[in-house]
Amino acid sequence: MVRVDAGTELWVEERGAPDGTPVLLVMGANASGITWPDELVDALGERHRVIRYDHRDTGRSTRAFDVRPYALRDLATDAVRLLDGLGIARAHVVGMSMGGTLVQLLLLDHPDRLLSATVFATSALGAGLADADGTGDADLPGPDPRLLALWQTMGEPRDEAAELDWRVEHWRILNGDGVPFDAAEFRALEERVIAHSGTAVSSTAHALAEQSGLARGAELARVTVPTLVVEAPEDPVNPPPHARHLAAVIGGARLVPVPGMGHALSAAVLPSLVRAIGEHVDAVDAA
């Protein structure tokens, strides 16, 4: 556990090569760090010190949003304080979905702490779900209507069996249609998440958190940290051309597609995703 402020501790796990350059994995909204597949963590861990963690109000980290609400941008500050707590001066940072939003904030506010950045299944600051004030690019598509309908029921009370069914259906839509969906794979994932968290009650804190301070897309042009944008062409949350838009607005970013990838880390796309992240991180280390 790492304390990031007076009332908040985050659960953290380190795996891989202790002497390797650090790789910090930043997960999406309302998702435990356990959602990062072991296969991805261990593959990157062959040469790197890999760190995954539970955001506040997920997993085993402090859950206190109801009494101490916060803004989404505060979760980016958590990542910096987590590095401080682990004694890490600079790290490669990988962000998925909301985690990609947080990594963009780190690129703008804490570039001195980043060796490199990788983002995927996300949208640019001020666009898509990171467009809190509705002033972003209206030409970019929104999430699949099936997701919008399902998200309306996210916080409803359910017993554990019904909650598992809901989560599997959520992953089914998030997976997209580019690769086959393995319901057993994602049911096993959510069983691990529930066992790790000690509860089957789904967190909704990040959906309720204040979203001010995210309309900063224009600032991304000044980014100098080596940045990789992985395109997930079947992503139903941030569908094309979100990734290409993000790569275009981040200064010097490189775009690499993972064919068939949606908004889920299924076994079918992991080899290509791990290769893309690993090659990017290794190239920066070599330089």
C-alpha positions in Angstrom: 0.0 0.0 0.0 1.3 3.5 -0.9 -0.1 6.6 0.8 -0.8 9.3 -1.8 -2.5 11.8 0.5 -3.6 12.1 4.2 -6.6 9.8 3.7 -5.8 7.7 0.7 -3.7 4.6 0.2 -3.4 2.8 -3.1 -2.8 -0.9 -3.5 0.3 -1.5 -5.7 1.9 -4.6 -7.2 5.4 -4.8 -8.7 6.5 -7.6 -11.0 9.3 -8.4 -13.4 12.9 -7.3 -13.5 13.7 -5.2 -10.3 16.6 -3.6 -12.1 14.8 -2.8 -15.3 13.4 0.6 -16.2 10.0 1.1 -14.6 6.8 0.7 -16.5 3.7 2.1 -14.8 0.3 0.7 -16.0 -2.6 3.1 -15.6 -6.0 1.4 -15.9 -9.4 2.9 -17.0 -12.3 4.3 -15.1 -13.8 2.2 -12.2 -11.3 -0.6 -13.0 -8.9 -2.4 -10.7 -5.3 -2.7 -11.7 -5.9 -6.5 -11.7 -7.7 -5.8 -15.1 -4.2 -5.6 -16.6 -3.7 -9.3 -17.8 -0.9 -11.2 -16.1 0.3 -12.2 -19.6 0.9 -8.5 -20.5 2.5 -7.7 -17.1 4.8 -10.7 -17.3 5.8 -10.2 -20.9 6.8 -6.6 -20.2 8.4 -7.7 -17.0 11.0 -9.8 -18.8 13.1 -6.7 -19.1 11.3 -4.1 -17.0 10.0 -3.3 -13.5 6.3 -3.4 -14.1 3.9 -1.6 -11.7 0.1 -2.0 -11.7 -2.1 -0.4 -9.1 -5.7 0.1 -8.0 -7.0 3.7 -8.5 -8.7 5.1 -5.4 -12.3 3.7 -5.1 -11.3 0.4 -6.9 -9.8 -2.9 -5.8 -8.1 -2.7 -2.4 -7.4 1.0 -2.5 -9.2 3.5 -0.2 -12.8 3.9 -1.1 -14.1 7.3 0.2 -15.6 9.2 -2.7 -18.9 9.7 -0.9 -17.2 11.6 2.0 -14.2 13.1 0.1 -15.2 13.6 -3.6 -12.4 14.4 -6.0 -11.8 15.4 -9.7 -10.6 13.0 -12.4 -7.5 15.1 -12.7 -6.6 14.2 -9.1 -6.1 10.6 -10.2 -3.2 11.8 -12.4 -1.7 13.4 -9.2 -2.1 10.0 -7.5 0.1 8.4 -10.2 2.9 11.0 -9.5 2.7 10.4 -5.8 2.7 6.7 -6.3 6.0 7.1 -8.2 7.3 9.2 -5.3 6.3 6.5 -2.8 8.1 3.9 -4.8 11.2 6.0 -5.1 10.9 6.2 -8.9 12.2 9.4 -10.6 11.0 8.6 -14.1 9.0 5.8 -15.7 7.5 4.6 -18.9 3.7 5.2 -18.5 1.0 3.2 -20.3 -2.6 4.3 -20.1 -5.8 2.6 -21.3 -9.2 4.4 -21.6 -9.4 6.9 -18.7 -5.9 5.9 -18.0 -5.0 7.4 -21.4 -6.6 10.6 -20.3 -4.5 10.6 -17.1 -1.3 9.9 -19.1 -2.1 13.0 -21.3 -2.3 15.1 -18.1 1.0 13.7 -17.0 2.5 14.6 -20.4 1.4 18.2 -19.9 2.0 18.7 -16.1 4.8 16.2 -15.2 6.9 15.5 -18.4 10.0 15.3 -16.2 8.6 12.1 -14.6 8.0 10.3 -17.9 10.5 8.3 -19.9 7.9 7.6 -22.5 4.1 7.4 -22.9 1.8 4.9 -24.5 -2.0 5.4 -24.7 -4.8 3.4 -26.3 -8.5 3.0 -26.3 -8.8 6.7 -25.4 -9.6 10.1 -26.8 -7.7 13.4 -26.8 -8.1 15.8 -24.0 -11.1 18.0 -24.8 -12.6 15.3 -27.2 -15.0 12.4 -26.8 -15.5 11.4 -23.1 -12.7 13.8 -22.1 -14.8 16.7 -23.4 -16.5 17.7 -20.2 -17.8 21.1 -21.5 -19.0 20.0 -24.9 -16.8 22.3 -26.8 -14.6 19.6 -28.5 -14.5 18.3 -32.0 -18.1 17.5 -32.9 -17.0 15.4 -35.9 -15.6 12.7 -33.7 -18.0 9.8 -33.0 -19.4 9.0 -29.6 -19.7 5.6 -27.9 -21.8 2.7 -29.2 -25.5 3.3 -28.1 -25.6 -0.1 -26.6 -22.9 1.0 -24.1 -24.6 4.2 -23.3 -27.7 2.2 -22.4 -25.8 -0.4 -20.3 -23.9 2.3 -18.4 -27.2 3.7 -17.2 -27.6 0.5 -15.1 -24.0 0.4 -13.8 -24.8 1.4 -10.2 -27.9 -0.7 -9.8 -27.9 -3.2 -6.9 -27.3 -6.8 -8.0 -26.3 -10.0 -6.3 -22.9 -11.4 -7.2 -24.2 -13.7 -9.9 -26.1 -11.0 -11.6 -23.2 -8.6 -11.3 -20.9 -11.1 -13.0 -23.4 -11.5 -15.8 -23.6 -7.7 -16.2 -19.8 -7.3 -16.3 -19.5 -10.1 -18.9 -22.1 -8.5 -21.1 -20.2 -5.2 -20.7 -17.0 -6.8 -21.9 -18.9 -8.4 -24.8 -19.8 -5.0 -26.1 -16.4 -3.4 -25.2 -14.6 -6.2 -27.1 -16.0 -5.1 -30.4 -16.4 -7.4 -33.4 -12.8 -7.6 -34.6 -11.9 -10.7 -32.7 -14.1 -13.5 -31.2 -15.4 -12.8 -27.7 -14.5 -15.5 -25.1 -17.1 -15.1 -22.3 -15.3 -17.6 -20.1 -12.1 -15.5 -20.3 -13.8 -12.4 -19.1 -15.9 -14.1 -16.5 -12.7 -15.5 -15.0 -11.2 -12.0 -15.1 -14.1 -10.5 -13.2 -14.0 -13.4 -10.7 -10.4 -12.5 -10.0 -11.3 -8.8 -9.7 -14.1 -9.6 -7.2 -11.8 -11.9 -5.1 -9.1 -9.2 -5.1 -11.5 -6.4 -4.2 -13.4 -8.4 -1.6 -16.7 -7.1 -3.0 -18.9 -7.5 -6.0 -20.3 -4.0 -5.7 -19.3 -2.1 -8.8 -17.6 1.3 -8.2 -19.2 4.3 -9.9 -17.0 6.9 -8.3 -15.0 7.8 -11.5 -18.3 8.3 -13.4 -19.3 10.8 -10.7 -16.0 12.6 -10.3 -15.6 16.2 -11.4 -14.3 16.5 -15.0 -13.1 20.0 -15.1 -9.6 20.7 -16.3 -9.6 18.3 -19.2 -10.2 20.7 -22.1 -6.5 21.0 -22.8 -6.1 19.4 -26.2 -4.4 22.4 -27.7 -1.5 22.0 -25.2 -0.7 18.5 -26.5 1.2 20.0 -29.5 4.1 21.0 -27.2 4.6 17.4 -25.9 8.2 16.3 -26.3 8.1 13.0 -24.4 8.3 10.0 -26.9 4.6 9.0 -27.2 3.0 6.0 -28.9 -0.7 5.9 -29.7 -2.0 2.4 -30.3 -5.1 2.4 -32.5 -7.9 0.0 -31.5 -9.9 0.0 -34.7 -12.9 -1.9 -33.2 -13.1 0.3 -30.1 -16.8 1.0 -29.4 -16.1 3.7 -26.8 -13.6 5.8 -28.8 -14.1 4.5 -32.4 -12.0 5.7 -35.4 -10.8 8.2 -36.0 -10.2 9.0 -32.3 -6.7 7.4 -32.2 -5.6 9.2 -35.4 -6.9 12.5 -34.0 -5.0 11.9 -30.8 -1.8 11.0 -32.6 -2.1 14.1 -34.8 -2.5 16.5 -31.8 0.3 15.1 -29.6 3.6 16.5 -30.7 5.7 13.9 -32.5 3.4 11.0 -31.5 3.7 7.7 -33.4 0.5 5.7 -34.4 0.5 1.9 -34.5 -2.7 -0.1 -35.1 -3.5 -3.4 -33.4 -5.9 -5.1 -35.9 -9.1 -6.4 -34.4 -8.6 -4.6 -31.0 -11.6 -3.1 -29.3 -11.9 -1.7 -25.7 -10.9 -4.9 -24.0 -7.6 -6.7 -23.4 -8.6 -10.1 -24.8 -6.0 -12.9 -25.3 -6.5 -12.5 -29.0 -4.9 -9.1 -29.2 -2.4 -9.3 -26.4 0.6 -10.5 -28.5 0.3 -7.5 -30.9 -0.3 -5.0 -28.1 2.6 -6.3 -26.0 4.9 -6.1 -29.1 3.9 -2.5 -29.8 4.4 -1.4 -26.2 7.6 -3.3 -25.8 9.2 -2.0 -29.0 8.3 1.5 -28.1 9.7 1.3 -24.5 12.8 -0.6 -25.6 13.6 1.9 -28.4 13.4 4.8 -25.9 15.6 2.9 -23.4 18.1 2.2 -26.2 18.2 5.9 -27.1 
